[in-house]
Amino acid sequence: MKKFLFLILALILTSTNSVFASRVSSNCTYKGVPLYGRVKIVDSFEDFRVKRVSAFEDLRVKEVTSFPNSCGRWQYVESFPDFRVRFVDSFEDFSIRSVNSFEGL
């Protein structure tokens, strides 16, 4: 009985930690792709599915017109993107919140 209770407790703690863990790694990448640079918004054939939120985001994003060279700085473009995103309401790869300052993790 004690082993069973310990197993249940371990499963609960493991699932709780994964719910609150960020999907973006600590070096500002997702699946090895840096999350800064030139970004194209698409309706299909995306690299990442992204959800826009107002709180509890995985990444804070600042829209810039030049020098998108640090974590969370995105320059929206139509050609030659570093990666493509599709904005979704559910089943996202990670979530973002648009900010004017303090972009990043």
SEVEXGU-134423 format. One record per residue (C-alpha): residue number from 1; residue in three letters; x, y, z. Coordinates in Angstrom, 1 decimal, padded with zeros to 4 digits. Each point is the difference from the previous one (the first is absolute). Layout:
! SEVEXGU-134423
{NUM, ALA, {X, Y, Z}};
...
! end
This chain:
! SEVEXGU-134423
{1, MET, {000.0, 000.0, 000.0}};
{2, LYS, {002.8, 002.4, 000.9}};
{3, LYS, {001.7, -000.7, -003.4}};
{4, PHE, {-003.2, 000.7, -001.8}};
{5, LEU, {-000.5, 003.4, 001.8}};
{6, PHE, {003.6, 000.9, -000.7}};
{7, LEU, {-000.5, -000.8, -003.7}};
{8, ILE, {-003.1, 002.2, -000.2}};
{9, LEU, {001.7, 002.8, 001.8}};
{10, ALA, {003.0, -000.2, -002.4}};
{11, LEU, {-002.2, 000.1, -003.0}};
{12, ILE, {-001.9, 003.0, 001.3}};
{13, LEU, {003.2, 001.9, 000.7}};
{14, THR, {001.5, -000.9, -003.4}};
{15, SER, {-003.1, 001.1, -001.9}};
{16, THR, {-000.3, 003.3, 002.0}};
{17, ASN, {003.6, 000.9, -000.8}};
{18, SER, {-000.4, -000.5, -003.7}};
{19, VAL, {-003.2, 002.1, 000.0}};
{20, PHE, {001.9, 003.0, 001.4}};
{21, ALA, {003.2, -000.5, -001.9}};
{22, SER, {000.8, 002.3, -002.9}};
{23, ARG, {000.0, -001.5, -003.4}};
{24, VAL, {002.8, 002.4, -001.1}};
{25, SER, {003.5, -001.1, 001.1}};
{26, SER, {002.2, 002.2, 002.2}};
{27, ASN, {002.2, 001.0, -003.0}};
{28, CYS, {-003.1, 001.4, -001.8}};
{29, THR, {-000.5, -002.8, -002.5}};
{30, TYR, {-002.8, -002.4, -000.8}};
{31, LYS, {001.0, -003.3, -001.6}};
{32, GLY, {003.4, 001.5, -000.7}};
{33, VAL, {-001.3, 003.1, -001.8}};
{34, PRO, {000.9, 003.4, 001.5}};
{35, LEU, {-003.2, 002.0, 000.8}};
{36, TYR, {001.2, 003.3, -001.3}};
{37, GLY, {000.5, 001.4, -003.5}};
{38, ARG, {-002.0, 000.4, -003.1}};
{39, VAL, {-003.5, -001.5, 000.4}};
{40, LYS, {-002.7, -000.6, -002.6}};
{41, ILE, {-003.6, -000.5, 001.0}};
{42, VAL, {-001.7, -002.8, -002.1}};
{43, ASP, {-003.2, -001.9, -000.2}};
{44, SER, {001.6, -003.3, -000.9}};
{45, PHE, {003.4, -001.7, -000.1}};
{46, GLU, {001.1, 001.6, 003.2}};
{47, ASP, {003.1, -000.8, 002.0}};
{48, PHE, {-001.8, 000.7, 003.3}};
{49, ARG, {-003.6, 000.3, 001.2}};
{50, VAL, {-000.1, 003.0, 002.4}};
{51, LYS, {-002.7, 001.2, 002.3}};
{52, ARG, {-000.3, 003.6, 001.1}};
{53, VAL, {-000.8, 000.4, 003.7}};
{54, SER, {-000.1, 002.9, 002.5}};
{55, ALA, {001.6, -002.0, 002.9}};
{56, PHE, {002.0, -003.1, 000.8}};
{57, GLU, {001.8, 000.1, -003.4}};
{58, ASP, {003.0, -002.1, -001.0}};
{59, LEU, {001.7, 003.0, -001.8}};
{60, ARG, {-000.4, 003.8, 000.1}};
{61, VAL, {000.3, 001.4, -003.5}};
{62, LYS, {000.8, 003.5, -001.1}};
{63, GLU, {-000.7, 000.9, -003.6}};
{64, VAL, {003.0, 001.9, -001.5}};
{65, THR, {000.8, 001.5, -003.4}};
{66, SER, {003.7, -000.7, 000.1}};
{67, PHE, {002.6, -002.1, 001.9}};
{68, PRO, {-002.1, -002.9, 001.1}};
{69, ASN, {003.1, -001.6, 001.5}};
{70, SER, {-000.9, -000.9, 003.6}};
{71, CYS, {-002.5, -002.1, 001.8}};
{72, GLY, {-003.6, 000.9, -000.7}};
{73, ARG, {000.7, 002.7, -002.6}};
{74, TRP, {-002.1, -000.8, -003.1}};
{75, GLN, {000.1, 001.9, -003.3}};
{76, TYR, {-003.1, -000.9, -002.1}};
{77, VAL, {000.9, -000.4, -003.7}};
{78, GLU, {-001.6, -001.4, -003.2}};
{79, SER, {003.1, -001.5, -001.4}};
{80, PHE, {003.2, -001.8, 001.1}};
{81, PRO, {-001.2, -000.8, 003.6}};
{82, ASP, {002.0, -001.8, 002.6}};
{83, PHE, {-003.1, -001.9, 000.9}};
{84, ARG, {-003.8, 000.0, -000.7}};
{85, VAL, {-002.8, 000.1, 002.6}};
{86, ARG, {-003.7, -000.6, 000.0}};
{87, PHE, {-002.1, 001.5, 002.7}};
{88, VAL, {-002.4, -002.4, 001.5}};
{89, ASP, {-002.5, -000.2, 002.9}};
{90, SER, {000.9, -003.5, 001.2}};
{91, PHE, {002.5, -002.8, -000.4}};
{92, GLU, {002.9, 002.5, -000.2}};
{93, ASP, {003.7, -000.8, 000.1}};
{94, PHE, {000.6, 003.0, 002.3}};
{95, SER, {-001.7, 003.2, 001.1}};
{96, ILE, {001.1, 003.6, -000.4}};
{97, ARG, {-001.0, 003.3, 001.5}};
{98, SER, {000.7, 003.2, -001.9}};
{99, VAL, {001.9, 002.6, 002.0}};
{100, ASN, {001.7, 003.4, -000.5}};
{101, SER, {002.9, -000.7, 002.2}};
{102, PHE, {001.7, -002.9, 002.0}};
{103, GLU, {-000.4, -002.5, -002.8}};
{104, GLY, {001.3, -003.5, 000.3}};
{105, LEU, {-000.5, -002.7, 002.6}};
! end
